[in-house]
Amino acid sequence: MLAEALVPITLFIGIFSSIIITTYINRTAKHKERMSLLEKGLDASIFEEKPKKRKEENRHKSLKWGMVAVAVGMGLLVGSVLDTVLGWQEVAYFSMILLFGGAALIAYYLIMDKKYRDENKDNDILV
């Protein structure tokens, strides 16, 4: 009985301590990098993020994962219909999830490709 209780406790402590150790090592490494840059007289501005670019990337990531989530939901729905009508069972669910999820990623790529082409076309006209 005691051994059964020790396994989850040990697992929880191990996961928690490995997260803390990894975070500590990561932060001390960043600190050492910045201090060595400052000692050499270099600027530590490379660690600063570009807020506008970061916000733009996050917006596109949200679009991509939103499209994938909707497509996976549609895949589950179509898989359920195929399971009910044709009796395909598990094959219907997995195949429809992969098919619709892949289609959403392809659609996202085409949307972003068109957006970047339009941006580059406008920049070429101005130059």
A tleap script that builds the chain and sets N, CA, C and O, in Angstrom:
source leaprc.protein.ff14SB
mol = sequence {
  NMET LEU ALA GLU ALA LEU VAL PRO ILE THR
  LEU PHE ILE GLY ILE PHE SER SER ILE ILE
  ILE THR THR TYR ILE ASN ARG THR ALA LYS
  HIE LYS GLU ARG MET SER LEU LEU GLU LYS
  GLY LEU ASP ALA SER ILE PHE GLU GLU LYS
  PRO LYS LYS ARG LYS GLU GLU ASN ARG HIE
  LYS SER LEU LYS TRP GLY MET VAL ALA VAL
  ALA VAL GLY MET GLY LEU LEU VAL GLY SER
  VAL LEU ASP THR VAL LEU GLY TRP GLN GLU
  VAL ALA TYR PHE SER MET ILE LEU LEU PHE
  GLY GLY ALA ALA LEU ILE ALA TYR TYR LEU
  ILE MET ASP LYS LYS TYR ARG ASP GLU ASN
  LYS ASP ASN ASP ILE LEU CVAL
}
set mol.1.N position { 0.821 -1.193 0.000 }
set mol.1.CA position { 0.000 0.000 0.000 }
set mol.1.C position { 0.868 1.260 0.000 }
set mol.1.O position { 0.558 2.234 -0.687 }
set mol.2.N position { 1.947 1.236 0.768 }
set mol.2.CA position { 2.836 2.386 0.831 }
set mol.2.C position { 3.571 2.579 -0.490 }
set mol.2.O position { 3.783 3.712 -0.922 }
set mol.3.N position { 3.959 1.482 -1.132 }
set mol.3.CA position { 4.669 1.570 -2.408 }
set mol.3.C position { 3.780 2.167 -3.497 }
set mol.3.O position { 4.271 2.886 -4.367 }
set mol.4.N position { 2.481 1.880 -3.460 }
set mol.4.CA position { 1.555 2.438 -4.443 }
set mol.4.C position { 1.419 3.944 -4.284 }
set mol.4.O position { 1.200 4.647 -5.270 }
set mol.5.N position { 1.542 4.448 -3.076 }
set mol.5.CA position { 1.432 5.884 -2.836 }
set mol.5.C position { 2.737 6.602 -3.144 }
set mol.5.O position { 2.724 7.791 -3.465 }
set mol.6.N position { 3.867 5.899 -3.052 }
set mol.6.CA position { 5.158 6.533 -3.301 }
set mol.6.C position { 5.405 6.823 -4.779 }
set mol.6.O position { 6.109 7.778 -5.106 }
set mol.7.N position { 4.847 6.027 -5.664 }
set mol.7.CA position { 5.084 6.216 -7.092 }
set mol.7.C position { 4.549 7.565 -7.573 }
set mol.7.O position { 5.308 8.309 -8.194 }
set mol.8.N position { 3.276 7.928 -7.322 }
set mol.8.CA position { 2.817 9.244 -7.789 }
set mol.8.C position { 3.513 10.405 -7.083 }
set mol.8.O position { 3.755 11.448 -7.690 }
set mol.9.N position { 3.831 10.227 -5.819 }
set mol.9.CA position { 4.519 11.293 -5.088 }
set mol.9.C position { 5.906 11.516 -5.673 }
set mol.9.O position { 6.306 12.658 -5.899 }
set mol.10.N position { 6.639 10.441 -5.921 }
set mol.10.CA position { 7.973 10.536 -6.507 }
set mol.10.C position { 7.910 11.136 -7.909 }
set mol.10.O position { 8.753 11.954 -8.277 }
set mol.11.N position { 6.919 10.731 -8.681 }
set mol.11.CA position { 6.755 11.271 -10.025 }
set mol.11.C position { 6.508 12.775 -9.976 }
set mol.11.O position { 7.129 13.529 -10.725 }
set mol.12.N position { 5.620 13.213 -9.114 }
set mol.12.CA position { 5.311 14.635 -8.979 }
set mol.12.C position { 6.542 15.425 -8.540 }
set mol.12.O position { 6.833 16.482 -9.098 }
set mol.13.N position { 7.254 14.924 -7.557 }
set mol.13.CA position { 8.455 15.614 -7.075 }
set mol.13.C position { 9.525 15.656 -8.166 }
set mol.13.O position { 10.195 16.676 -8.329 }
set mol.14.N position { 9.694 14.571 -8.910 }
set mol.14.CA position { 10.682 14.537 -9.985 }
set mol.14.C position { 10.368 15.532 -11.096 }
set mol.14.O position { 11.261 16.241 -11.561 }
set mol.15.N position { 9.116 15.593 -11.523 }
set mol.15.CA position { 8.726 16.539 -12.571 }
set mol.15.C position { 8.905 17.975 -12.080 }
set mol.15.O position { 9.455 18.813 -12.794 }
set mol.16.N position { 8.449 18.253 -10.887 }
set mol.16.CA position { 8.532 19.601 -10.322 }
set mol.16.C position { 9.988 20.042 -10.171 }
set mol.16.O position { 10.330 21.173 -10.516 }
set mol.17.N position { 10.839 19.165 -9.662 }
set mol.17.CA position { 12.240 19.548 -9.463 }
set mol.17.C position { 12.970 19.703 -10.796 }
set mol.17.O position { 13.836 20.570 -10.917 }
set mol.18.N position { 12.647 18.891 -11.791 }
set mol.18.CA position { 13.309 19.047 -13.085 }
set mol.18.C position { 12.903 20.352 -13.768 }
set mol.18.O position { 13.718 20.957 -14.464 }
set mol.19.N position { 11.667 20.792 -13.585 }
set mol.19.CA position { 11.250 22.087 -14.123 }
set mol.19.C position { 12.011 23.213 -13.443 }
set mol.19.O position { 12.475 24.139 -14.108 }
set mol.20.N position { 12.142 23.142 -12.133 }
set mol.20.CA position { 12.856 24.188 -11.394 }
set mol.20.C position { 14.336 24.208 -11.786 }
set mol.20.O position { 14.898 25.284 -11.990 }
set mol.21.N position { 14.963 23.060 -11.894 }
set mol.21.CA position { 16.380 22.992 -12.244 }
set mol.21.C position { 16.617 23.520 -13.661 }
set mol.21.O position { 17.569 24.265 -13.893 }
set mol.22.N position { 15.758 23.141 -14.602 }
set mol.22.CA position { 15.892 23.621 -15.974 }
set mol.22.C position { 15.736 25.131 -16.045 }
set mol.22.O position { 16.504 25.799 -16.737 }
set mol.23.N position { 14.764 25.672 -15.349 }
set mol.23.CA position { 14.559 27.123 -15.332 }
set mol.23.C position { 15.761 27.829 -14.725 }
set mol.23.O position { 16.206 28.847 -15.253 }
set mol.24.N position { 16.287 27.315 -13.641 }
set mol.24.CA position { 17.443 27.918 -12.993 }
set mol.24.C position { 18.655 27.927 -13.921 }
set mol.24.O position { 19.330 28.949 -14.045 }
set mol.25.N position { 18.935 26.807 -14.571 }
set mol.25.CA position { 20.076 26.720 -15.480 }
set mol.25.C position { 19.904 27.683 -16.650 }
set mol.25.O position { 20.861 28.341 -17.058 }
set mol.26.N position { 18.698 27.767 -17.188 }
set mol.26.CA position { 18.433 28.663 -18.308 }
set mol.26.C position { 18.656 30.123 -17.919 }
set mol.26.O position { 19.277 30.877 -18.668 }
set mol.27.N position { 18.160 30.519 -16.764 }
set mol.27.CA position { 18.313 31.916 -16.329 }
set mol.27.C position { 19.764 32.260 -16.004 }
set mol.27.O position { 20.221 33.357 -16.327 }
set mol.28.N position { 20.488 31.353 -15.378 }
set mol.28.CA position { 21.888 31.652 -15.081 }
set mol.28.C position { 22.716 31.721 -16.359 }
set mol.28.O position { 23.647 32.522 -16.443 }
set mol.29.N position { 22.396 30.905 -17.346 }
set mol.29.CA position { 23.124 30.958 -18.621 }
set mol.29.C position { 22.869 32.290 -19.321 }
set mol.29.O position { 23.796 32.896 -19.858 }
set mol.30.N position { 21.620 32.747 -19.319 }
set mol.30.CA position { 21.318 34.054 -19.916 }
set mol.30.C position { 22.056 35.171 -19.187 }
set mol.30.O position { 22.583 36.090 -19.812 }
set mol.31.N position { 22.087 35.085 -17.875 }
set mol.31.CA position { 22.769 36.111 -17.090 }
set mol.31.C position { 24.258 36.131 -17.411 }
set mol.31.O position { 24.839 37.203 -17.580 }
set mol.32.N position { 24.881 34.961 -17.497 }
set mol.32.CA position { 26.304 34.882 -17.822 }
set mol.32.C position { 26.581 35.439 -19.220 }
set mol.32.O position { 27.585 36.120 -19.428 }
set mol.33.N position { 25.695 35.151 -20.176 }
set mol.33.CA position { 25.866 35.678 -21.533 }
set mol.33.C position { 25.826 37.204 -21.535 }
set mol.33.O position { 26.677 37.854 -22.141 }
set mol.34.N position { 24.853 37.755 -20.866 }
set mol.34.CA position { 24.714 39.211 -20.825 }
set mol.34.C position { 25.897 39.867 -20.118 }
set mol.34.O position { 26.388 40.909 -20.555 }
set mol.35.N position { 26.349 39.259 -19.032 }
set mol.35.CA position { 27.486 39.826 -18.314 }
set mol.35.C position { 28.765 39.777 -19.164 }
set mol.35.O position { 29.562 40.715 -19.142 }
set mol.36.N position { 28.955 38.694 -19.903 }
set mol.36.CA position { 30.146 38.619 -20.743 }
set mol.36.C position { 30.064 39.623 -21.894 }
set mol.36.O position { 31.089 40.173 -22.298 }
set mol.37.N position { 28.874 39.871 -22.426 }
set mol.37.CA position { 28.725 40.898 -23.456 }
set mol.37.C position { 29.064 42.273 -22.904 }
set mol.37.O position { 29.755 43.061 -23.551 }
set mol.38.N position { 28.570 42.555 -21.699 }
set mol.38.CA position { 28.847 43.857 -21.089 }
set mol.38.C position { 30.329 44.020 -20.753 }
set mol.38.O position { 30.881 45.112 -20.889 }
set mol.39.N position { 30.972 42.935 -20.314 }
set mol.39.CA position { 32.405 43.011 -20.011 }
set mol.39.C position { 33.230 43.306 -21.256 }
set mol.39.O position { 34.247 43.996 -21.182 }
set mol.40.N position { 32.794 42.784 -22.401 }
set mol.40.CA position { 33.507 43.029 -23.651 }
set mol.40.C position { 33.141 44.374 -24.264 }
set mol.40.O position { 33.708 44.767 -25.283 }
set mol.41.N position { 32.197 45.081 -23.650 }
set mol.41.CA position { 31.801 46.389 -24.146 }
set mol.41.C position { 30.783 46.350 -25.270 }
set mol.41.O position { 30.567 47.357 -25.944 }
set mol.42.N position { 30.153 45.200 -25.482 }
set mol.42.CA position { 29.147 45.076 -26.536 }
set mol.42.C position { 27.764 45.414 -25.986 }
set mol.42.O position { 27.541 45.399 -24.775 }
set mol.43.N position { 26.854 45.713 -26.886 }
set mol.43.CA position { 25.496 46.065 -26.506 }
set mol.43.C position { 24.660 44.793 -26.342 }
set mol.43.O position { 24.753 43.878 -27.159 }
set mol.44.N position { 23.858 44.737 -25.304 }
set mol.44.CA position { 23.010 43.574 -25.054 }
set mol.44.C position { 21.622 43.748 -25.637 }
set mol.44.O position { 20.675 43.110 -25.177 }
set mol.45.N position { 21.485 44.601 -26.643 }
set mol.45.CA position { 20.168 44.858 -27.230 }
set mol.45.C position { 19.675 43.684 -28.073 }
set mol.45.O position { 18.507 43.662 -28.463 }
set mol.46.N position { 20.530 42.719 -28.358 }
set mol.46.CA position { 20.086 41.566 -29.145 }
set mol.46.C position { 19.068 40.728 -28.394 }
set mol.46.O position { 18.350 39.932 -28.999 }
set mol.47.N position { 18.999 40.901 -27.069 }
set mol.47.CA position { 18.049 40.132 -26.274 }
set mol.47.C position { 16.679 40.769 -26.235 }
set mol.47.O position { 15.722 40.142 -25.780 }
set mol.48.N position { 16.561 42.003 -26.703 }
set mol.48.CA position { 15.266 42.671 -26.698 }
set mol.48.C position { 14.428 42.154 -27.858 }
set mol.48.O position { 14.935 41.916 -28.954 }
set mol.49.N position { 13.128 41.984 -27.592 }
set mol.49.CA position { 12.230 41.515 -28.637 }
set mol.49.C position { 11.645 42.706 -29.379 }
set mol.49.O position { 11.495 43.795 -28.825 }
set mol.50.N position { 11.326 42.478 -30.620 }
set mol.50.CA position { 10.650 43.489 -31.414 }
set mol.50.C position { 9.147 43.326 -31.192 }
set mol.50.O position { 8.560 42.368 -31.695 }
set mol.51.N position { 8.509 44.236 -30.452 }
set mol.51.CA position { 7.112 44.039 -30.077 }
set mol.51.C position { 6.154 43.975 -31.256 }
set mol.51.O position { 5.232 43.159 -31.247 }
set mol.52.N position { 6.345 44.815 -32.275 }
set mol.52.CA position { 5.414 44.830 -33.387 }
set mol.52.C position { 5.495 43.524 -34.178 }
set mol.52.O position { 4.475 42.928 -34.522 }
set mol.53.N position { 6.722 43.093 -34.459 }
set mol.53.CA position { 6.903 41.861 -35.215 }
set mol.53.C position { 6.382 40.667 -34.420 }
set mol.53.O position { 5.759 39.767 -34.983 }
set mol.54.N position { 6.632 40.661 -33.132 }
set mol.54.CA position { 6.175 39.575 -32.271 }
set mol.54.C position { 4.648 39.497 -32.262 }
set mol.54.O position { 4.074 38.410 -32.327 }
set mol.55.N position { 3.999 40.659 -32.180 }
set mol.55.CA position { 2.537 40.697 -32.164 }
set mol.55.C position { 1.980 40.190 -33.491 }
set mol.55.O position { 0.985 39.466 -33.516 }
set mol.56.N position { 2.624 40.571 -34.590 }
set mol.56.CA position { 2.197 40.135 -35.913 }
set mol.56.C position { 2.331 38.614 -36.046 }
set mol.56.O position { 1.440 37.962 -36.591 }
set mol.57.N position { 3.431 38.047 -35.554 }
set mol.57.CA position { 3.632 36.599 -35.623 }
set mol.57.C position { 2.589 35.868 -34.787 }
set mol.57.O position { 2.071 34.835 -35.211 }
set mol.58.N position { 2.274 36.392 -33.601 }
set mol.58.CA position { 1.274 35.760 -32.750 }
set mol.58.C position { -0.092 35.767 -33.406 }
set mol.58.O position { -0.852 34.808 -33.276 }
set mol.59.N position { -0.413 36.858 -34.120 }
set mol.59.CA position { -1.708 36.926 -34.783 }
set mol.59.C position { -1.806 35.846 -35.854 }
set mol.59.O position { -2.852 35.217 -36.009 }
set mol.60.N position { -0.721 35.630 -36.591 }
set mol.60.CA position { -0.754 34.609 -37.629 }
set mol.60.C position { -0.784 33.208 -37.042 }
set mol.60.O position { -1.408 32.311 -37.610 }
set mol.61.N position { -0.118 33.010 -35.915 }
set mol.61.CA position { -0.176 31.709 -35.260 }
set mol.61.C position { -1.590 31.414 -34.775 }
set mol.61.O position { -2.053 30.276 -34.846 }
set mol.62.N position { -2.265 32.433 -34.286 }
set mol.62.CA position { -3.642 32.245 -33.831 }
set mol.62.C position { -4.544 31.855 -34.990 }
set mol.62.O position { -5.418 31.001 -34.845 }
set mol.63.N position { -4.329 32.483 -36.142 }
set mol.63.CA position { -5.111 32.120 -37.328 }
set mol.63.C position { -4.856 30.673 -37.711 }
set mol.63.O position { -5.793 29.924 -37.990 }
set mol.64.N position { -3.589 30.280 -37.724 }
set mol.64.CA position { -3.251 28.915 -38.129 }
set mol.64.C position { -3.878 27.890 -37.198 }
set mol.64.O position { -4.525 26.948 -37.654 }
set mol.65.N position { -3.691 28.068 -35.898 }
set mol.65.CA position { -4.195 27.067 -34.969 }
set mol.65.C position { -5.711 27.120 -34.839 }
set mol.65.O position { -6.338 26.109 -34.524 }
set mol.66.N position { -6.307 28.283 -35.078 }
set mol.66.CA position { -7.765 28.365 -35.112 }
set mol.66.C position { -8.326 27.589 -36.291 }
set mol.66.O position { -9.317 26.869 -36.161 }
set mol.67.N position { -7.685 27.742 -37.438 }
set mol.67.CA position { -8.126 26.990 -38.616 }
set mol.67.C position { -7.968 25.482 -38.402 }
set mol.67.O position { -8.835 24.699 -38.789 }
set mol.68.N position { -6.862 25.087 -37.789 }
set mol.68.CA position { -6.638 23.657 -37.532 }
set mol.68.C position { -7.676 23.120 -36.551 }
set mol.68.O position { -8.194 22.020 -36.743 }
set mol.69.N position { -7.987 23.884 -35.500 }
set mol.69.CA position { -8.964 23.420 -34.510 }
set mol.69.C position { -10.349 23.256 -35.133 }
set mol.69.O position { -11.038 22.269 -34.871 }
set mol.70.N position { -10.753 24.219 -35.952 }
set mol.70.CA position { -12.059 24.121 -36.618 }
set mol.70.C position { -12.072 22.928 -37.575 }
set mol.70.O position { -13.056 22.190 -37.638 }
set mol.71.N position { -10.988 22.743 -38.310 }
set mol.71.CA position { -10.926 21.639 -39.260 }
set mol.71.C position { -10.928 20.283 -38.554 }
set mol.71.O position { -11.550 19.337 -39.036 }
set mol.72.N position { -10.240 20.180 -37.421 }
set mol.72.CA position { -10.242 18.912 -36.668 }
set mol.72.C position { -11.655 18.639 -36.137 }
set mol.72.O position { -12.109 17.495 -36.142 }
set mol.73.N position { -12.340 19.678 -35.683 }
set mol.73.CA position { -13.724 19.511 -35.250 }
set mol.73.C position { -14.617 19.035 -36.388 }
set mol.73.O position { -15.456 18.153 -36.206 }
set mol.74.N position { -14.427 19.626 -37.559 }
set mol.74.CA position { -15.201 19.184 -38.725 }
set mol.74.C position { -14.846 17.752 -39.098 }
set mol.74.O position { -15.710 16.975 -39.504 }
set mol.75.N position { -13.557 17.404 -38.958 }
set mol.75.CA position { -13.132 16.036 -39.241 }
set mol.75.C position { -13.772 15.033 -38.296 }
set mol.75.O position { -14.165 13.943 -38.712 }
set mol.76.N position { -13.877 15.407 -37.012 }
set mol.76.CA position { -14.558 14.528 -36.055 }
set mol.76.C position { -16.032 14.368 -36.415 }
set mol.76.O position { -16.583 13.271 -36.327 }
set mol.77.N position { -16.662 15.462 -36.817 }
set mol.77.CA position { -18.075 15.406 -37.193 }
set mol.77.C position { -18.275 14.522 -38.422 }
set mol.77.O position { -19.164 13.670 -38.428 }
set mol.78.N position { -17.473 14.709 -39.446 }
set mol.78.CA position { -17.580 13.888 -40.652 }
set mol.78.C position { -17.227 12.433 -40.339 }
set mol.78.O position { -17.853 11.514 -40.866 }
set mol.79.N position { -16.230 12.226 -39.487 }
set mol.79.CA position { -15.888 10.864 -39.077 }
set mol.79.C position { -17.027 10.179 -38.351 }
set mol.79.O position { -17.259 8.985 -38.537 }
set mol.80.N position { -17.740 10.933 -37.521 }
set mol.80.CA position { -18.899 10.380 -36.823 }
set mol.80.C position { -19.999 9.995 -37.806 }
set mol.80.O position { -20.631 8.948 -37.665 }
set mol.81.N position { -20.220 10.850 -38.799 }
set mol.81.CA position { -21.228 10.546 -39.817 }
set mol.81.C position { -20.831 9.301 -40.598 }
set mol.81.O position { -21.664 8.429 -40.845 }
set mol.82.N position { -19.554 9.214 -40.988 }
set mol.82.CA position { -19.088 8.029 -41.723 }
set mol.82.C position { -19.170 6.773 -40.870 }
set mol.82.O position { -19.468 5.696 -41.386 }
set mol.83.N position { -18.911 6.895 -39.579 }
set mol.83.CA position { -19.020 5.750 -38.681 }
set mol.83.C position { -20.465 5.293 -38.586 }
set mol.83.O position { -20.743 4.094 -38.602 }
set mol.84.N position { -21.385 6.240 -38.487 }
set mol.84.CA position { -22.804 5.900 -38.357 }
set mol.84.C position { -23.353 5.331 -39.656 }
set mol.84.O position { -24.055 4.320 -39.638 }
set mol.85.N position { -23.043 5.963 -40.782 }
set mol.85.CA position { -23.628 5.563 -42.062 }
set mol.85.C position { -22.941 4.334 -42.641 }
set mol.85.O position { -23.608 3.376 -43.033 }
set mol.86.N position { -21.611 4.356 -42.696 }
set mol.86.CA position { -20.885 3.273 -43.351 }
set mol.86.C position { -20.289 2.254 -42.397 }
set mol.86.O position { -19.880 1.177 -42.829 }
set mol.87.N position { -20.229 2.571 -41.105 }
set mol.87.CA position { -19.680 1.648 -40.123 }
set mol.87.C position { -18.173 1.519 -40.185 }
set mol.87.O position { -17.647 0.436 -39.929 }
set mol.88.N position { -17.461 2.580 -40.514 }
set mol.88.CA position { -16.008 2.535 -40.651 }
set mol.88.C position { -15.273 2.553 -39.326 }
set mol.88.O position { -14.087 2.225 -39.297 }
set mol.89.N position { -15.891 2.905 -38.269 }
set mol.89.CA position { -15.369 2.979 -36.905 }
set mol.89.C position { -14.143 3.875 -36.793 }
set mol.89.O position { -14.204 5.037 -37.196 }
set mol.90.N position { -13.014 3.367 -36.250 }
set mol.90.CA position { -11.863 4.209 -35.950 }
set mol.90.C position { -11.228 4.824 -37.189 }
set mol.90.O position { -10.714 5.941 -37.133 }
set mol.91.N position { -11.259 4.117 -38.287 }
set mol.91.CA position { -10.624 4.610 -39.511 }
set mol.91.C position { -11.234 5.938 -39.934 }
set mol.91.O position { -10.525 6.834 -40.393 }
set mol.92.N position { -12.536 6.065 -39.781 }
set mol.92.CA position { -13.214 7.295 -40.192 }
set mol.92.C position { -12.729 8.478 -39.362 }
set mol.92.O position { -12.469 9.548 -39.913 }
set mol.93.N position { -12.603 8.310 -38.070 }
set mol.93.CA position { -12.190 9.420 -37.208 }
set mol.93.C position { -10.759 9.874 -37.511 }
set mol.93.O position { -10.515 11.060 -37.737 }
set mol.94.N position { -9.825 8.937 -37.516 }
set mol.94.CA position { -8.420 9.299 -37.725 }
set mol.94.C position { -8.184 9.877 -39.113 }
set mol.94.O position { -7.481 10.876 -39.264 }
set mol.95.N position { -8.768 9.253 -40.120 }
set mol.95.CA position { -8.539 9.741 -41.478 }
set mol.95.C position { -9.149 11.118 -41.690 }
set mol.95.O position { -8.537 11.961 -42.347 }
set mol.96.N position { -10.326 11.367 -41.158 }
set mol.96.CA position { -10.964 12.673 -41.340 }
set mol.96.C position { -10.242 13.762 -40.548 }
set mol.96.O position { -10.125 14.892 -41.022 }
set mol.97.N position { -9.759 13.440 -39.356 }
set mol.97.CA position { -9.000 14.429 -38.574 }
set mol.97.C position { -7.739 14.828 -39.341 }
set mol.97.O position { -7.439 16.014 -39.475 }
set mol.98.N position { -6.999 13.832 -39.846 }
set mol.98.CA position { -5.779 14.135 -40.588 }
set mol.98.C position { -6.073 14.851 -41.894 }
set mol.98.O position { -5.352 15.775 -42.270 }
set mol.99.N position { -7.121 14.439 -42.589 }
set mol.99.CA position { -7.465 15.055 -43.865 }
set mol.99.C position { -7.876 16.515 -43.685 }
set mol.99.O position { -7.374 17.389 -44.392 }
set mol.100.N position { -8.773 16.782 -42.757 }
set mol.100.CA position { -9.236 18.146 -42.546 }
set mol.100.C position { -8.155 19.018 -41.913 }
set mol.100.O position { -8.021 20.187 -42.274 }
set mol.101.N position { -7.381 18.471 -40.975 }
set mol.101.CA position { -6.288 19.235 -40.376 }
set mol.101.C position { -5.238 19.614 -41.403 }
set mol.101.O position { -4.758 20.748 -41.405 }
set mol.102.N position { -4.874 18.687 -42.273 }
set mol.102.CA position { -3.923 18.978 -43.337 }
set mol.102.C position { -4.472 20.007 -44.316 }
set mol.102.O position { -3.738 20.884 -44.773 }
set mol.103.N position { -5.751 19.906 -44.639 }
set mol.103.CA position { -6.366 20.883 -45.539 }
set mol.103.C position { -6.347 22.280 -44.923 }
set mol.103.O position { -6.153 23.267 -45.633 }
set mol.104.N position { -6.549 22.369 -43.611 }
set mol.104.CA position { -6.507 23.672 -42.938 }
set mol.104.C position { -5.102 24.262 -42.992 }
set mol.104.O position { -4.955 25.466 -43.204 }
set mol.105.N position { -4.073 23.449 -42.809 }
set mol.105.CA position { -2.702 23.947 -42.893 }
set mol.105.C position { -2.351 24.396 -44.308 }
set mol.105.O position { -1.643 25.386 -44.487 }
set mol.106.N position { -2.838 23.679 -45.305 }
set mol.106.CA position { -2.604 24.089 -46.688 }
set mol.106.C position { -3.331 25.394 -46.981 }
set mol.106.O position { -2.782 26.276 -47.642 }
set mol.107.N position { -4.570 25.525 -46.491 }
set mol.107.CA position { -5.322 26.766 -46.681 }
set mol.107.C position { -4.617 27.932 -45.991 }
set mol.107.O position { -4.561 29.032 -46.541 }
set mol.108.N position { -4.083 27.704 -44.807 }
set mol.108.CA position { -3.336 28.751 -44.099 }
set mol.108.C position { -2.120 29.169 -44.906 }
set mol.108.O position { -1.832 30.360 -45.022 }
set mol.109.N position { -1.405 28.204 -45.465 }
set mol.109.CA position { -0.231 28.521 -46.271 }
set mol.109.C position { -0.618 29.374 -47.474 }
set mol.109.O position { 0.064 30.348 -47.791 }
set mol.110.N position { -1.711 29.012 -48.146 }
set mol.110.CA position { -2.136 29.772 -49.317 }
set mol.110.C position { -2.561 31.188 -48.943 }
set mol.110.O position { -2.275 32.132 -49.679 }
set mol.111.N position { -3.237 31.345 -47.811 }
set mol.111.CA position { -3.647 32.672 -47.350 }
set mol.111.C position { -2.420 33.531 -47.061 }
set mol.111.O position { -2.349 34.678 -47.502 }
set mol.112.N position { -1.460 32.988 -46.327 }
set mol.112.CA position { -0.273 33.756 -45.965 }
set mol.112.C position { 0.603 34.038 -47.184 }
set mol.112.O position { 1.215 35.103 -47.268 }
set mol.113.N position { 0.671 33.101 -48.127 }
set mol.113.CA position { 1.442 33.316 -49.342 }
set mol.113.C position { 0.853 34.469 -50.149 }
set mol.113.O position { 1.587 35.315 -50.660 }
set mol.114.N position { -0.463 34.501 -50.261 }
set mol.114.CA position { -1.122 35.597 -50.978 }
set mol.114.C position { -0.890 36.925 -50.272 }
set mol.114.O position { -0.672 37.949 -50.920 }
set mol.115.N position { -0.936 36.909 -48.936 }
set mol.115.CA position { -0.723 38.141 -48.169 }
set mol.115.C position { 0.692 38.676 -48.394 }
set mol.115.O position { 0.869 39.872 -48.622 }
set mol.116.N position { 1.688 37.813 -48.332 }
set mol.116.CA position { 3.069 38.253 -48.518 }
set mol.116.C position { 3.332 38.701 -49.957 }
set mol.116.O position { 4.105 39.632 -50.180 }
set mol.117.N position { 2.698 38.047 -50.932 }
set mol.117.CA position { 2.842 38.489 -52.315 }
set mol.117.C position { 2.254 39.884 -52.500 }
set mol.117.O position { 2.855 40.734 -53.158 }
set mol.118.N position { 1.072 40.118 -51.916 }
set mol.118.CA position { 0.447 41.437 -52.021 }
set mol.118.C position { 1.302 42.506 -51.357 }
set mol.118.O position { 1.422 43.614 -51.880 }
set mol.119.N position { 1.902 42.186 -50.205 }
set mol.119.CA position { 2.770 43.147 -49.522 }
set mol.119.C position { 4.007 43.455 -50.361 }
set mol.119.O position { 4.416 44.612 -50.454 }
set mol.120.N position { 4.598 42.447 -50.964 }
set mol.120.CA position { 5.798 42.654 -51.779 }
set mol.120.C position { 5.475 43.396 -53.074 }
set mol.120.O position { 6.293 44.177 -53.560 }
set mol.121.N position { 4.296 43.158 -53.631 }
set mol.121.CA position { 3.893 43.868 -54.838 }
set mol.121.C position { 3.729 45.357 -54.536 }
set mol.121.O position { 4.140 46.200 -55.333 }
set mol.122.N position { 3.131 45.682 -53.391 }
set mol.122.CA position { 2.970 47.080 -53.013 }
set mol.122.C position { 4.326 47.733 -52.777 }
set mol.122.O position { 4.519 48.894 -53.138 }
set mol.123.N position { 5.263 47.009 -52.181 }
set mol.123.CA position { 6.600 47.560 -51.933 }
set mol.123.C position { 7.353 47.779 -53.241 }
set mol.123.O position { 8.112 48.742 -53.347 }
set mol.124.N position { 7.167 46.921 -54.236 }
set mol.124.CA position { 7.840 47.080 -55.523 }
set mol.124.C position { 7.329 48.312 -56.266 }
set mol.124.O position { 8.100 48.990 -56.945 }
set mol.125.N position { 6.051 48.600 -56.144 }
set mol.125.CA position { 5.476 49.755 -56.816 }
set mol.125.C position { 6.026 51.044 -56.217 }
set mol.125.O position { 6.288 52.007 -56.938 }
set mol.126.N position { 6.200 51.060 -54.901 }
set mol.126.CA position { 6.673 52.277 -54.232 }
set mol.126.C position { 8.145 52.550 -54.512 }
set mol.126.O position { 8.574 53.701 -54.442 }
set mol.127.N position { 8.916 51.541 -54.823 }
set mol.127.CA position { 10.342 51.719 -55.026 }
set mol.127.C position { 10.635 52.225 -56.365 }
set mol.127.O position { 11.799 52.433 -56.705 }
savepdb mol mol.pdb
quit
